[in-house]
Amino acid sequence: GGGVPRRFLSSIFGKTKHARARNCIGETSRFMATTSSVVQTTDSLIDDAKKKLLALKSTDELPAHQGLTSGVLSNGLRYCIFPNKKPAGRFYVNLEVNAGSADEEEHQRGLAHFLEHALFLGTEKFPTQKDMKQLLRRLGMAYNADANAFTDFRSTVYTLSAPVRGRAATVESNAGLFGSGGVTTAPTEAVTGEEEEEEEVLPGTSEDDNADNTVLVLDLLHEMAFKALLQQKDIDMERGAVLSELKDRDSISQRVAMEYYRFLHSDTVLPTRFPIGLEKLVKNFGADDFAAFYNRHYYPSNMCVYVAGDVDAADMEAKIQRVFGHQPAGPRDGAKGNDPDILAHQAPVVKWPRRGKIIEHASFRKGALTDGEDVPALAQSEGTSGAAALAASSDAADNDASYHAISHQLLTEFSMSMCTKTEESKTFQVGHLRQSLVDSLVGMVLDFRINEIRLRSKDPIFNSIGWSFSSSPREGCSMNSFSISSQPKRWKEALALGLGEAARLAAHGVTEGEMTQSVTTLNNYFATQAVMKDSLESSSWMRRVMDTVSNGDQMMSADAKQIILNQLSAGLTVEEVSARASELFEPFLELAAQGGGG
């Protein structure tokens, strides 16, 4: 029980919160913190820099990591580059399209995900699957692994990686690089005997074993983003794989997740826009449907290119400009798209305007769900037959507006989640970080107490008891959640224990000893992170950079983070943390007191 639970570390910086960026350099539309004009680096925080960090006020912006180069092309395409030499000689490039299943019309449900598949089926330069597979194999990417992608509510991301130079000696799997809640796929047909024959030299490639691959990978992404063929014969051939994936996802865990969204986010579009889509529509999508979505949503000022790896930032900037800079800014169907907004992107990443679909919550509107306004009805679940059946049985149960029970023979564990949601929050000022620190200490104290109970018992009555507070643009809200799981026969005892501990913490607060233990544990953790700051691999930096842009948070260097957190934690009091515990747990205790479901 002496470690730092991951969910509380994420509370300090958000569920997917990290950060980075600062100080605009030059007269162009790029932000760069890696030029020779920057004399202070994250590796050598001199005394003067440390004093400045300690003097930061609550409303001051958190200091940015200086390893990031970011900017925007004249057509609105954004880019972020983070040089990192682990592993040496390898780089990652992700193309994020700010369009996902939430952007679909009712008749398009599942199209964003199916289109993600279709972009791997052929482009103008690489017109066949054989060509695409040959190119990816040359770069060391398996056709169903590294050359992967995922579709989520608000975005579709294409993830590629390769050696910086030459033909790859081995296949590096990138599957699972992102723990996304979306649908992760790529075409998976086996390579046929015909494709085992001697490879041809593809456009943009070279037989030189030391050839530069960075432009080649960028060019492949450009081809997929703007030059996909989307031919009916290829779509029909791939349809079976997409339908098979839809059936494979009809698991009990997926059905429960859909019920969770149906209940908690009934005031949003989310329950009717799961990325996997509707089978009856997926069966009938044609080439024209793909072209309509592609031409509407795939355009430069609705995209961002991310690069992390053993590269030179200035060199990659020039290559991104060369490959993507000539593409017209707006949607190809003539619709009004995002303004490239060049001036806004001269600011650090943390101040970039939000792109992508805004997930609106009707319950956040002023006065909503009051004065007799009805709670939104639960959406009809149509994603899969199993999900529809589970939804029908739960709708027939003794549920109400504040309570939703699910029962199924495949569920072998009792699980209860109590949630409240509020507007999204961001962490880019010192005051924001301080609040997240307080929340993390509350969670750590509860976790220490639960672990102590578990250690004292030879047969704990619960499997897990946990709390988290996180913010995510994926759902468009912040979530305050308390959860308990146990064996089905002991659920009442587990509920009493879990809610009892929450009530005790809310009523009596934390002790001085618990406060000291939690603060010491956190400070030791971040001190270790500062020592190991150069050990992170490029795939980890890629996730952090993308989270920064998505969440609007600031990502600091490990050194700066440690200094500021030490300073902030020294100024916290037991009374402040105790008051916050009471505020956070009060909604759960009130709901428990009211009961639910009759």
Secondary structure, DSSP 4 states (H G I P E B T S, - for coil): --S--HHHHHHHH-TT---------SSSSEEES-STT----TT---HHHHHHHHT--TTSBPPPPTT-EEEE-TTS-EEEEEE--SSTTEEEEEEEES--GGG--GGGTTHHHHHHHHTTS-BSSS-SHHHHHHHHHHTT--TTTTSEEEE-SS-EEEEEEEESBS--SSPPP-TTSS--SSEEE---PPPPGGGGSPPP--TT--S-TT-B-HHHHHHHHHHHHH-B---HHHHHHHHHHHHHHHHHT--HHHHHHHHHHHHHTTTSSGGG--TT--HHHHTT--HHHHHHHHHHH-SGGGEEEEEEES--HHHHHHHHHHHHTTS-SS-TTS-------TTGGGS-GGGSPP-S-----GGGSTTTT-TTPPPPPPPPP-S-HHHHHHHHHHHTSS-BTTB-----TT--SEEEEEEEEE------BHHHHHHHHHHHHHHHHHHHHHHHHHHH-SS-S-SEEEEEEEEETTTTEEEEEEEEEE-GGGHHHHHHHHHHHHHHHHHH---HHHHHHHHHHHHHHHHHHHHTTT---HHHHHHHHHHHHHHT-----HHHHHHHHHHHHHT--HHHHHHHHHHHHHHHHHHHHH----
